[in-house]
Amino acid sequence: MPADTRPAQAGLRPGSLADVIEVAEYDPNWPARFEALRTEYAAAMAAAGVPVAAIEHVGSTSVPGLAAKCPPINYFGVSSGMRV
């Protein structure tokens, strides 16, 4: 179906979120991409003096075999500090 007719058929205006969100089949590279991001996030937080307790992969890209909204790899960061 042409992209320019999909929003109208769904009752949405062009340029709405239906044109932005992509759902992709599971990519077995997502866990490795998250691990690379975790390393980068941890280094950035350490450089900023933020004590990191955990950085976890969350959301649809974290579930093996599940299609997911892309491109973001979602994460949840937990600081062990009281003042962040």
C-alpha positions in Angstrom: 0.0 0.0 0.0 1.5 3.4 -0.9 2.6 5.3 2.2 0.6 8.4 1.3 -2.7 6.6 1.5 -2.2 4.7 4.7 -2.8 7.6 7.1 -5.9 8.7 5.3 -7.3 5.1 5.4 -6.6 4.8 9.1 -8.2 8.2 9.8 -4.9 9.8 10.6 -3.5 13.0 9.1 -0.2 12.8 7.1 2.8 13.4 9.2 1.3 11.7 12.3 3.0 9.1 14.4 1.7 6.4 12.0 4.2 7.7 9.5 7.1 7.7 12.1 6.8 4.4 14.0 8.1 1.3 12.3 7.5 -2.2 13.6 10.3 -4.5 12.6 10.7 -8.3 12.9 13.1 -9.4 15.7 16.7 -8.7 14.9 19.1 -11.1 16.7 21.7 -8.2 16.7 19.6 -6.2 19.1 21.2 -7.7 22.3 24.7 -7.0 21.0 23.7 -3.4 20.0 22.4 -2.9 23.6 25.6 -4.2 25.1 27.6 -1.7 23.0 25.2 1.1 24.2 25.5 -0.1 27.8 29.3 0.3 27.6 28.9 3.8 26.1 26.3 4.8 28.7 28.3 3.5 31.6 31.4 5.3 30.4 29.5 8.6 30.0 27.8 8.3 33.4 31.2 7.5 35.0 32.8 10.5 33.3 30.0 12.7 34.7 30.6 11.2 38.2 27.3 9.3 38.3 27.6 6.0 40.2 25.8 3.3 38.1 24.1 0.4 39.8 22.6 -1.0 36.6 21.8 -0.4 33.0 19.2 -2.8 31.7 17.8 -3.6 28.3 14.0 -3.1 28.4 11.1 -2.8 26.0 10.2 -4.8 22.9 13.7 -5.0 21.5 14.8 -6.9 24.7 12.4 -9.8 24.1 13.9 -12.5 21.9 11.7 -13.3 18.9 9.3 -10.3 19.4 8.7 -7.8 16.7 9.5 -4.3 18.0 9.1 -0.6 17.4 12.3 0.7 15.9 14.9 2.1 15.8 15.4 2.8 19.5 17.0 0.3 21.8 15.3 1.1 25.1 17.2 1.0 28.4 16.7 1.7 32.0 19.6 3.1 34.1 19.8 3.0 37.9 22.1 5.1 39.8 23.4 4.1 43.2 23.9 7.7 44.2 21.5 9.8 46.3 22.2 13.0 44.4 22.1 12.6 40.6 
